[in-house]
């Protein structure tokens, strides 16, 4: 049994590797595809000047990112971006929206204490605090902080927590809209990919 690779003659891209009997080697040849005796792997090697060559570590990492949108280009040995501008814009906007959600849900500071961004319970508790003030009824609630300590909040204190959370959400939305404008104004994929949350 001998080791072999099949590769594109025009580009040097290895398509397949394996072992076979000596007399069966030529059956893998076809139009534009040749066979070379030796050890190689499609993800790790290519053919240049009739010899099996290893990709560099950087090229191996780059090639591993090949997908529907990014095709491995030979003989240049680089990734070719197959996306159109609109597709790239949508993908970056989806990433920005995920970053916005993470920013909205981040822990936040209020009156020297760090709270978890509970987007359901805090607005409800804030509303109850407002209603207690309007109706002149007592309000007190024990709230677990981000460090698992408990703090007792009166109505004004609960409202302050709600305002701090609202400010964080508002700022996150404002930032995402500014980034959305930059995405819409971008005229190349490179400009779009340069847009990040941080």
C-alpha positions as CSV (number, residue, x, y, z in Angstrom):
1,X,0.0,0.0,0.0
2,X,1.2,3.5,-0.8
3,X,0.1,6.9,0.5
4,X,-1.1,9.4,-2.0
5,X,-2.9,12.7,-2.4
6,X,-5.1,13.9,-5.3
7,X,-4.9,17.6,-6.1
8,X,-6.0,20.3,-8.5
9,X,-3.3,20.8,-11.0
10,X,-4.1,24.4,-11.6
11,X,-4.1,25.4,-7.9
12,X,-2.3,22.8,-5.9
13,X,-5.4,22.3,-3.6
14,X,-5.3,18.8,-2.1
15,X,-8.7,17.2,-2.5
16,X,-8.2,13.8,-1.0
17,X,-5.6,11.7,0.7
18,X,-5.4,8.0,1.5
19,X,-3.6,4.8,0.7
20,X,-4.1,2.3,-2.2
21,X,-2.4,-0.5,-4.1
22,X,0.3,0.6,-6.5
23,X,-1.7,-0.5,-9.5
24,X,-4.8,1.4,-8.5
25,X,-3.0,4.8,-8.2
26,X,-3.9,6.1,-11.7
27,X,-7.7,5.4,-11.2
28,X,-7.8,8.6,-9.1
29,X,-6.6,10.8,-12.0
30,X,-9.2,12.7,-14.0
31,X,-9.4,15.9,-15.9
32,X,-7.7,18.7,-14.0
33,X,-6.9,16.3,-11.1
34,X,-3.6,14.6,-10.6
35,X,-2.2,12.1,-8.1
36,X,1.0,12.5,-6.1
37,X,2.7,9.8,-4.0
38,X,3.3,10.9,-0.4
39,X,1.8,11.8,2.9
40,X,-0.5,14.8,3.1
41,X,-3.9,16.0,4.4
42,X,-6.3,18.4,2.7
43,X,-6.5,20.6,5.8
44,X,-2.7,20.7,6.4
45,X,-1.0,20.5,3.0
46,X,-1.0,21.7,-0.6
47,X,1.0,20.9,-3.7
48,X,3.6,23.3,-5.1
49,X,6.0,22.4,-8.0
50,X,5.1,18.8,-7.7
51,X,5.8,18.5,-4.0
52,X,3.6,18.2,-1.0
53,X,4.0,21.3,1.2
54,X,2.7,22.2,4.6
55,X,0.5,25.2,5.2
56,X,1.8,27.6,7.8
57,X,0.1,27.7,11.2
58,X,-1.5,31.0,10.3
59,X,-2.8,29.5,7.0
60,X,-4.2,26.4,8.8
61,X,-6.1,28.6,11.2
62,X,-7.4,30.7,8.3
63,X,-8.4,27.7,6.3
64,X,-10.3,26.3,9.3
65,X,-12.7,29.3,9.0
66,X,-13.8,28.3,5.6
67,X,-17.6,28.4,5.4
68,X,-20.5,29.3,3.0
69,X,-19.4,32.9,3.2
70,X,-15.7,32.4,3.1
71,X,-14.0,30.2,0.5
72,X,-10.4,29.0,0.6
73,X,-8.6,30.5,-2.3
74,X,-5.7,28.7,-4.1
75,X,-3.0,29.2,-5.1
76,X,-3.1,32.5,-3.1
77,X,-3.7,30.5,0.1
78,X,-6.1,32.9,1.7
79,X,-9.8,33.2,2.5
80,X,-12.0,34.9,-0.1
81,X,-15.0,36.8,1.3
82,X,-18.0,35.7,-0.8
83,X,-20.6,38.0,0.9
84,X,-22.2,40.9,-0.8
85,X,-22.2,44.2,1.1
86,X,-25.8,43.8,2.3
87,X,-25.2,40.4,3.8
88,X,-22.1,41.7,5.6
89,X,-24.1,44.6,7.0
90,X,-26.8,42.3,8.3
91,X,-24.3,40.0,10.0
92,X,-22.6,42.9,11.7
93,X,-25.9,44.4,12.8
94,X,-26.9,41.0,14.3
95,X,-23.6,41.1,16.2
96,X,-24.3,44.6,17.4
97,X,-27.8,43.6,18.6
98,X,-26.3,40.7,20.6
99,X,-23.7,43.1,22.2
100,X,-26.5,45.6,23.0
101,X,-28.5,42.9,24.8
102,X,-25.4,41.9,26.8
103,X,-24.8,45.6,27.7
104,X,-28.5,46.0,28.8
105,X,-28.2,43.0,31.0
106,X,-24.9,43.9,32.6
107,X,-24.6,44.6,36.4
108,X,-25.0,48.3,37.2
109,X,-24.1,50.7,39.9
110,X,-26.7,52.5,42.0
111,X,-25.9,54.5,45.2
112,X,-22.6,52.7,45.6
113,X,-24.1,49.2,45.3
114,X,-24.0,46.8,42.3
115,X,-27.3,45.4,41.1
116,X,-28.1,42.7,38.6
117,X,-30.0,43.9,35.6
118,X,-33.3,42.1,36.2
119,X,-35.3,43.6,33.3
120,X,-38.6,42.1,34.6
121,X,-38.6,42.4,38.4
122,X,-37.0,45.9,38.7
123,X,-39.6,47.7,36.6
124,X,-42.4,46.0,38.5
125,X,-40.9,46.9,41.8
126,X,-40.3,50.4,40.7
127,X,-43.9,50.7,39.6
128,X,-45.0,49.4,43.0
129,X,-42.8,52.0,44.7
130,X,-44.3,54.8,42.7
131,X,-47.8,53.7,43.5
132,X,-47.0,53.5,47.2
133,X,-45.8,57.1,47.1
134,X,-48.9,58.2,45.3
135,X,-51.1,56.4,47.7
136,X,-49.0,57.3,50.8
137,X,-48.7,53.7,51.8
138,X,-45.5,52.1,53.2
139,X,-43.1,50.4,50.9
140,X,-40.1,48.2,51.7
141,X,-38.4,45.4,49.8
142,X,-35.4,43.2,50.4
143,X,-33.3,43.1,47.3
144,X,-30.4,40.7,46.6
145,X,-27.4,42.4,45.2
146,X,-24.9,41.1,42.6
147,X,-22.6,39.9,45.4
148,X,-25.5,38.0,47.0
149,X,-25.8,40.4,49.9
150,X,-29.3,41.7,50.7
151,X,-30.2,45.4,50.9
152,X,-33.6,46.8,52.1
153,X,-35.0,49.5,49.8
154,X,-37.7,52.0,50.6
155,X,-39.8,53.5,47.8
156,X,-37.3,56.3,46.8
157,X,-34.5,53.8,46.9
158,X,-36.3,51.3,44.6
159,X,-37.1,54.1,42.2
160,X,-33.5,55.1,42.0
161,X,-32.6,51.5,41.1
162,X,-35.2,51.5,38.4
163,X,-33.9,54.8,37.0
164,X,-30.3,53.5,37.0
165,X,-31.4,50.4,35.0
166,X,-33.5,52.5,32.6
167,X,-30.5,54.8,32.0
168,X,-28.3,51.7,31.2
169,X,-30.9,50.4,28.8
170,X,-31.4,53.8,27.2
171,X,-27.6,54.3,26.7
172,X,-27.2,50.9,25.2
173,X,-30.0,51.5,22.7
174,X,-28.6,54.9,21.8
175,X,-25.2,53.4,21.2
176,X,-26.7,50.6,19.0
177,X,-28.6,53.2,16.9
178,X,-25.4,55.2,16.3
179,X,-23.6,52.0,15.3
180,X,-26.6,51.1,13.0
181,X,-26.1,54.5,11.3
182,X,-22.5,53.7,10.7
183,X,-23.4,50.3,9.3
184,X,-25.9,51.9,6.9
185,X,-23.3,54.5,5.8
186,X,-20.5,52.0,5.2
187,X,-19.7,51.5,1.5
188,X,-17.4,48.5,1.7
189,X,-17.3,45.2,3.6
190,X,-14.0,46.3,5.2
191,X,-15.7,49.4,6.6
192,X,-18.6,47.3,7.9
193,X,-16.3,44.8,9.6
194,X,-14.4,47.6,11.3
195,X,-17.6,48.5,13.3
196,X,-17.6,47.0,16.8
197,X,-19.5,47.7,20.1
198,X,-16.3,48.5,22.0
